[in-house]
């Protein structure tokens, strides 16, 4: 049998453990910011489908809106030229 002081001590220990667990697993996600970051390099084509767009900037400073090449972040216009030696 536990005394009142022992029960208080046990309850305090349980509460401290619970607070530690809550602090470890606290996750705060800003979904508005996350969706904007995810859509930054995509163009909606309807019905929940998206195509990747070029990540390069145009001369005016806006993002290029052309479709990117497969397995690449750039469109045909902004694709870096391969290095060649003479």
Helices and strands as residue ranges (DSSP letters): H 4-24, H 31-38, G 39-41, E 42-46, E 49-52
